[in-house]
């Protein structure tokens, strides 16, 4: 009930203003949304939903798998380039390679 003590008086409200105490919003009950969504230009293609007791998949498996592989390949390629560059720069600076 401390939220009500910090609320402005009704005479201080601006027209159209809605004041709701934080304790009334139910923010403590909000659950995170654990989804992996695969989309293309037309919209959502597939979704992994981790919110329930078991993993659920919805959508086009073939298209979703293709999008996932393309994404993973892009990330992996960039990681290889980053590591190569770091190793090259370390060697150039005379540092021993990290293992």
C-alpha positions as CSV (number, residue, x, y, z in Angstrom):
1,X,0.0,0.0,0.0
2,X,3.0,2.3,0.1
3,X,2.4,3.0,-3.6
4,X,-0.7,5.0,-2.7
5,X,1.3,7.3,-0.4
6,X,3.5,8.3,-3.4
7,X,0.7,8.9,-5.8
8,X,-0.2,12.5,-6.7
9,X,-3.4,14.0,-5.4
10,X,-6.3,13.9,-7.8
11,X,-6.2,17.7,-8.1
12,X,-2.6,17.3,-9.5
13,X,-3.6,14.8,-12.2
14,X,-3.5,16.0,-15.8
15,X,-6.4,15.4,-18.1
16,X,-6.4,11.9,-19.6
17,X,-3.7,10.7,-17.2
18,X,-4.1,7.3,-15.7
19,X,-2.2,6.5,-12.6
20,X,-1.9,2.8,-11.5
21,X,0.2,1.8,-8.6
22,X,3.0,-0.5,-9.6
23,X,1.7,-3.1,-7.1
24,X,-1.5,-3.2,-9.1
25,X,0.3,-4.0,-12.4
26,X,1.1,-7.6,-11.6
27,X,4.7,-7.3,-12.9
28,X,5.9,-9.8,-10.3
29,X,3.8,-12.4,-12.0
30,X,5.1,-11.9,-15.5
31,X,6.9,-14.9,-17.0
32,X,9.7,-14.6,-19.5
33,X,8.9,-15.6,-23.1
34,X,11.3,-18.4,-24.0
35,X,10.8,-18.7,-27.7
36,X,13.1,-19.0,-30.7
37,X,11.2,-17.7,-33.7
38,X,12.4,-18.1,-37.3
39,X,11.1,-15.5,-39.8
40,X,11.5,-14.6,-43.4
41,X,10.2,-11.6,-45.3
42,X,6.6,-12.9,-45.2
43,X,6.6,-13.4,-41.4
44,X,7.0,-16.2,-38.9
45,X,8.0,-19.6,-40.4
46,X,8.6,-21.7,-37.3
47,X,8.9,-21.4,-33.6
48,X,10.5,-23.4,-30.8
49,X,8.4,-22.8,-27.6
50,X,10.2,-23.5,-24.3
51,X,7.5,-22.0,-22.1
52,X,5.7,-25.2,-21.1
53,X,6.7,-28.4,-19.5
54,X,8.1,-29.7,-22.8
55,X,9.6,-28.2,-25.9
56,X,7.0,-27.5,-28.6
57,X,7.7,-26.9,-32.3
58,X,5.2,-25.2,-34.5
59,X,5.5,-24.2,-38.2
60,X,7.2,-25.4,-41.3
61,X,10.0,-27.7,-40.2
62,X,11.8,-27.6,-43.5
63,X,11.8,-23.8,-43.9
64,X,12.6,-23.3,-40.2
65,X,15.5,-25.7,-40.3
66,X,16.9,-23.9,-43.4
67,X,16.7,-20.5,-41.7
68,X,18.3,-22.0,-38.5
69,X,21.2,-23.5,-40.5
70,X,21.7,-20.3,-42.4
71,X,21.8,-18.3,-39.2
72,X,24.1,-20.8,-37.4
73,X,26.5,-20.8,-40.4
74,X,26.6,-17.0,-40.5
75,X,27.4,-16.9,-36.8
76,X,30.0,-19.6,-37.0
77,X,31.7,-18.0,-40.0
78,X,31.9,-14.7,-38.2
79,X,33.2,-16.4,-35.1
80,X,36.0,-18.0,-37.2
81,X,36.9,-14.7,-38.7
82,X,37.0,-13.0,-35.3
83,X,39.2,-15.7,-33.8
84,X,41.5,-15.7,-36.9
85,X,41.8,-11.9,-36.7
86,X,42.5,-12.0,-32.9
87,X,45.1,-14.8,-33.3
88,X,46.7,-12.9,-36.2
89,X,46.9,-9.7,-34.2
90,X,48.2,-11.5,-31.2
91,X,51.0,-13.2,-33.2
92,X,51.8,-9.9,-34.9
93,X,52.2,-8.3,-31.4
94,X,54.4,-11.2,-30.3
95,X,51.9,-12.6,-27.8
96,X,51.7,-16.4,-27.2
97,X,48.5,-18.0,-28.5
98,X,45.8,-18.6,-25.9
99,X,44.5,-22.2,-25.7
